[in-house]
């Protein structure tokens, strides 16, 4: 591996680690700011440096951001499935163990990625030829599953059938409304992008921050402090780990194969495969699905028959990642192994420090500062249009917290526009909207 590649890996891990320490800050925002600075100053990022940066950020994101999903409870589109177990873990005092279980899931997914690396160049082309004609209806079925799989727990305790029915449909209806509004926002942003400047190529960044990070920060600022750390009394056996990794891989592979399906959707599928087991397998599955998706999507940039760049990281770094050649693909695999080993080792002190930080007396100030940082960064990178998108998305993202519905319904921001595009219904949607 070249020195530029190693330097890029180090930069990527550092960016992911720094963003993990700030509640609600996504590493992709730091990557966007870095690339904008390089362009403004006419800086040159060597091809090996861009490749290493992408690998470092993808691997660091897969590992490091498991901790803030638990201790800060400010999820992004890839960690929403961890939120409910994270709340339970913090309430009962075993948050550090929850992070470690998810970490072992991420490690298992990376090992599978590395072992399967020789199959990707030819296997991807074959799978793409089979699946691409069916993407539209598969995304439609996935959206239906997302809405229908929400179970309205708690309503069975109400005294009368009428009140139980009203409670059930109030929650399910709120989920449908959240999905529809977030889908409309995503459709408008992708079809008629109002943003300029650095965010023009990534119009969904302020939407993601508003849908996922801002509501989590507001909820954390008004919530209680976590319980003192204490062991959960449960060990992670090999059988539980293998079952969780297997379920996570199913979700992660699905997310890599289909456009518009992110780690959040992969985690949803993994969660349904393990939710009836125990929290350990569930958290392992979430970590595995997230890691397989975040690294696998970036690997696609280096395959000769790969489609257009997918995901925020791939889209930003595609011009900087260099040509897709067998030598560069092998270098990416080796860089992934190195980055994963470093990230796995660094997770132990990061988790310990974050658990202490989240329980400090200044925790409300930290969340407030993180919220201010998000607003200022969007204002600087996207101006008034970016702030307008952030505000609209934040209003939609608060609906699940206010109604008790599932946060995953906000993934309509991706699923709706891409499903319409794949089914050829974009023009019909514009006519219905009267635009």
Secondary structure, DSSP 4 states (H G I P E B T S, - for coil): --HHHHHHHHHHHHHHHHHHHSTT--HHHHHHHHHHHHHHTT----HHHHHHHHHHHHHHHHHHHHHHHHHT----TTTGGGHHHHHHHHHHT-HHHHHHHHHHHHHHHHHHHHHTHHHHHHHHHHHHHHHGGGHHHHHHHHHHHHHHT---TTGGGSSSHHHHHHHHHHHHHHHHHHHHHHHHHHHHHHHS----GGGGG-THHHHHIIIIIIHHHHHHHHSPPPPPP---S----HHHHHHHHHHHHHHHHHHHHSTT--HHHHHHHHHHHHTTT-HHHHHHHHHHHHHHHHHHHHHGGGSTT--S--HHHHHHHGGGS----HHHHHHHHHHHHHHHHHHHHHHHHHHHHHHHHHTSTTHHHHHHHHHHHHHHHHHHHHHHHHHHHHHHHHHHHTHHHHH---GGGGGHHHHHHHHHHHTT-HHHHHHHHT-
